[in-house]
Amino acid sequence: MNFTKGELKFLKSLNTPAKVQDYLNSLPFNFEYDGVDTIKSPLRVLREHNAHCFEGAILGAYILSLHKHKSLLMYLKTTKHDFDHVIAPFKIGKYWGALSKTNHNVLRYREPIYKDIRELAMSYFHEYFLDNGDKTLRQYSDILDLSKIKENWAIDKNDLWYIDKALDKMKHFDIVPKEVLKKLRKVDKIEVSASKREEYKKRK
């Protein structure tokens, strides 16, 4: 199993982070309807034409690697009451940005304006909350370079759980100072209301 010439030609046509993000946005969200968790390879995502956040980040990182970027991932860890998120950081000159596949109007693409990965991670803090207004982002991981993964993750027919394990083993950094943790203000109701819009609707 490998990319066809046509598939590679298409992926290579996505020659800027913005174009890659536009393509990720065009992919229907992977709701895992059969009840089985997946982490699909870029090849599988391309052919099955759907992705959740982790799969979108891996695909985005792979496409960027076709254009002289490093294939990078960062893990955003939340409280146990929320869902973690994975993004694909990239660097333009001295500044960091990120690709992000999400089904909501928050936690999305970041322009390359951030001086370091902490600044990049912190840009997601105020967008990360529950319906009750609780802010939930707690940690970000060091960057995982997928080129260091020995498996052929770009075309693997099996789920990429080894990437999940590798990300989990990366050093994680706290976002919220302990003295502030219990004093966090809830998100405004209008922000919660605005965040409920979804790009793709889950079928019933």
C-alpha positions as a printed NumPy array, in Angstrom:
array([[  0.   ,   0.   ,   0.   ],
       [  1.481,   3.324,  -1.052],
       [  0.508,   6.718,  -2.439],
       [ -0.251,   6.833,  -6.13 ],
       [  1.462,   9.399,  -8.337],
       [ -1.821,  11.297,  -8.499],
       [ -2.184,  11.354,  -4.723],
       [  1.355,  12.614,  -4.238],
       [  0.861,  15.24 ,  -6.941],
       [ -2.214,  16.48 ,  -5.114],
       [ -0.492,  16.581,  -1.716],
       [  2.504,  18.384,  -3.198],
       [  0.166,  21.015,  -4.655],
       [ -0.697,  21.997,  -1.07 ],
       [  2.528,  23.963,  -0.83 ],
       [  1.737,  26.401,   1.984],
       [  0.476,  25.813,   5.534],
       [ -2.668,  27.78 ,   4.656],
       [ -3.433,  25.454,   1.731],
       [ -2.876,  22.428,   3.937],
       [ -5.253,  23.861,   6.535],
       [ -7.89 ,  24.535,   3.896],
       [ -7.666,  20.905,   2.81 ],
       [ -7.937,  19.651,   6.394],
       [-11.025,  21.803,   6.867],
       [-12.573,  20.254,   3.738],
       [-12.342,  16.74 ,   5.175],
       [-15.516,  15.57 ,   6.912],
       [-14.988,  14.893,  10.593],
       [-14.284,  11.293,  11.597],
       [-16.948,  10.544,  14.207],
       [-15.845,   6.895,  14.488],
       [-19.39 ,   5.676,  13.898],
       [-18.55 ,   2.   ,  14.364],
       [-17.485,   2.711,  17.943],
       [-13.851,   1.795,  17.351],
       [-11.167,   4.396,  18.107],
       [ -8.839,   5.066,  15.187],
       [ -5.591,   6.87 ,  14.451],
       [ -5.394,   6.534,  10.694],
       [ -2.304,   7.095,   8.59 ],
       [ -2.176,   9.954,   6.078],
       [ -2.772,   7.474,   3.263],
       [ -5.875,   6.054,   4.928],
       [ -7.234,   9.54 ,   5.683],
       [ -6.702,  10.585,   2.075],
       [ -8.573,   7.552,   0.762],
       [-11.299,   7.361,   3.399],
       [-11.813,  11.146,   3.203],
       [-12.405,  11.913,   6.873],
       [-10.309,  12.716,   9.925],
       [-10.527,  13.649,  13.575],
       [ -8.07 ,  16.015,  15.246],
       [ -5.239,  13.524,  15.758],
       [ -5.527,  12.132,  12.232],
       [ -5.719,  15.608,  10.747],
       [ -2.603,  16.71 ,  12.616],
       [ -0.628,  13.683,  11.406],
       [ -1.775,  14.215,   7.822],
       [ -0.96 ,  17.921,   8.04 ],
       [  2.501,  17.175,   9.412],
       [  3.122,  14.721,   6.581],
       [  2.06 ,  17.177,   3.874],
       [  4.281,  19.869,   5.381],
       [  7.197,  17.422,   5.282],
       [  6.79 ,  17.266,   1.5  ],
       [  7.621,  20.992,   1.424],
       [ 10.811,  21.119,   3.503],
       [  9.065,  21.506,   6.846],
       [  9.607,  19.092,   9.71 ],
       [  6.766,  16.67 ,  10.462],
       [  5.88 ,  17.781,  14.004],
       [  3.118,  17.124,  16.521],
       [  2.201,  18.726,  19.839],
       [ -0.178,  17.308,  22.442],
       [ -2.559,  19.575,  24.359],
       [ -3.704,  17.903,  27.576],
       [ -6.89 ,  18.826,  29.413],
       [ -8.661,  17.88 ,  32.62 ],
       [-10.299,  14.455,  32.751],
       [-13.641,  16.081,  31.93 ],
       [-12.613,  17.257,  28.446],
       [-11.004,  15.898,  25.284],
       [ -7.304,  16.316,  24.593],
       [ -6.194,  17.811,  21.273],
       [ -3.283,  17.32 ,  18.876],
       [ -1.902,  19.992,  16.548],
       [  0.842,  20.102,  13.91 ],
       [  3.235,  22.973,  14.678],
       [  5.272,  24.506,  11.882],
       [  7.895,  27.218,  11.746],
       [  8.228,  30.069,   9.243],
       [ 11.486,  31.902,   9.827],
       [ 11.703,  32.487,  13.582],
       [  8.001,  32.087,  14.324],
       [  5.676,  29.197,  15.104],
       [  2.193,  28.481,  13.808],
       [  0.016,  25.364,  13.813],
       [ -2.339,  23.274,  11.731],
       [ -5.389,  22.044,  13.601],
       [ -8.293,  19.814,  12.559],
       [-11.364,  20.458,  14.688],
       [-15.114,  20.34 ,  14.275],
       [-15.771,  23.534,  16.221],
       [-15.116,  27.239,  15.736],
       [-12.303,  27.199,  18.304],
       [ -8.925,  25.411,  18.598],
       [ -8.201,  26.067,  14.942],
       [ -5.291,  27.175,  12.703],
       [ -2.628,  29.464,  14.118],
       [ -0.697,  31.946,  12.019],
       [  3.111,  31.767,  12.394],
       [  3.427,  34.683,  14.803],
       [  4.479,  32.935,  18.036],
       [  8.047,  33.163,  19.34 ],
       [  8.174,  29.671,  20.874],
       [  6.047,  26.592,  21.425],
       [  4.851,  27.795,  24.823],
       [  3.407,  30.935,  23.268],
       [  1.777,  28.737,  20.641],
       [  0.258,  26.403,  23.222],
       [ -0.924,  29.295,  25.392],
       [ -2.871,  30.724,  22.451],
       [ -5.327,  27.845,  22.882],
       [ -5.94 ,  28.321,  26.608],
       [ -8.888,  30.72 ,  26.531],
       [-10.596,  28.745,  23.748],
       [-10.512,  25.475,  25.651],
       [-13.58 ,  25.128,  27.884],
       [-16.623,  23.036,  28.756],
       [-20.274,  23.967,  28.335],
       [-20.367,  24.966,  32.024],
       [-17.66 ,  27.559,  31.365],
       [-14.766,  25.731,  33.05 ],
       [-11.386,  26.308,  31.361],
       [ -9.764,  22.915,  30.919],
       [ -6.37 ,  23.161,  29.173],
       [ -3.645,  22.144,  31.616],
       [ -0.491,  21.028,  29.778],
       [  1.272,  20.991,  26.452],
       [  3.878,  18.507,  25.307],
       [  7.308,  19.01 ,  23.912],
       [  7.33 ,  18.637,  20.14 ],
       [  7.404,  15.146,  18.635],
       [  9.334,  14.879,  15.371],
       [  7.635,  12.148,  13.357],
       [ 10.767,  11.611,  11.277],
       [ 12.194,   9.918,  14.386],
       [  9.44 ,   7.281,  14.344],
       [ 10.875,   4.076,  12.896],
       [  7.562,   2.725,  11.584],
       [  6.318,   3.777,   8.149],
       [  3.521,   5.84 ,   9.664],
       [  2.593,   7.756,   6.493],
       [  1.228,   4.649,   4.742],
       [  0.572,   2.207,   7.596],
       [ -2.646,   0.243,   7.07 ],
       [ -2.949,  -0.232,  10.825],
       [ -3.833,   2.394,  13.416],
       [ -0.917,   4.519,  14.604],
       [ -1.133,   3.851,  18.33 ],
       [  2.649,   3.962,  18.528],
       [  2.493,   7.672,  17.726],
       [ -0.029,   8.156,  20.518],
       [  2.357,   6.387,  22.922],
       [  5.328,   8.434,  21.701],
       [  3.447,  11.692,  22.285],
       [  2.401,  10.558,  25.74 ],
       [  6.049,   9.923,  26.626],
       [  7.159,  13.411,  25.623],
       [  7.896,  15.875,  28.403],
       [  4.784,  17.853,  29.341],
       [  4.69 ,  21.389,  30.699],
       [  2.078,  22.914,  33.001],
       [  0.122,  25.862,  31.66 ],
       [ -1.753,  27.076,  34.736],
       [  0.235,  28.149,  37.838],
       [ -0.925,  26.261,  40.941],
       [ -1.796,  29.453,  42.771],
       [ -4.161,  30.437,  39.942],
       [ -5.722,  27.029,  39.306],
       [ -8.58 ,  27.34 ,  41.803],
       [ -9.249,  30.963,  40.904],
       [ -9.879,  30.594,  37.172],
       [-12.818,  32.667,  35.996],
       [-15.473,  30.856,  34.021],
       [-15.882,  31.613,  30.331],
       [-18.633,  34.107,  29.495],
       [-21.958,  32.552,  28.509],
       [-21.86 ,  34.269,  25.121],
       [-18.516,  32.576,  24.393],
       [-19.931,  29.175,  25.345],
       [-22.954,  29.794,  23.142],
       [-20.8  ,  30.843,  20.183],
       [-18.605,  27.753,  20.524],
       [-21.479,  25.326,  19.926],
       [-21.43 ,  25.753,  16.158],
       [-20.056,  22.682,  14.368],
       [-18.476,  22.413,  10.93 ],
       [-19.823,  18.882,  10.303],
       [-22.97 ,  17.445,  11.853],
       [-22.898,  13.981,  13.362],
       [-25.573,  11.79 ,  11.869],
       [-28.092,  10.291,  14.258]])
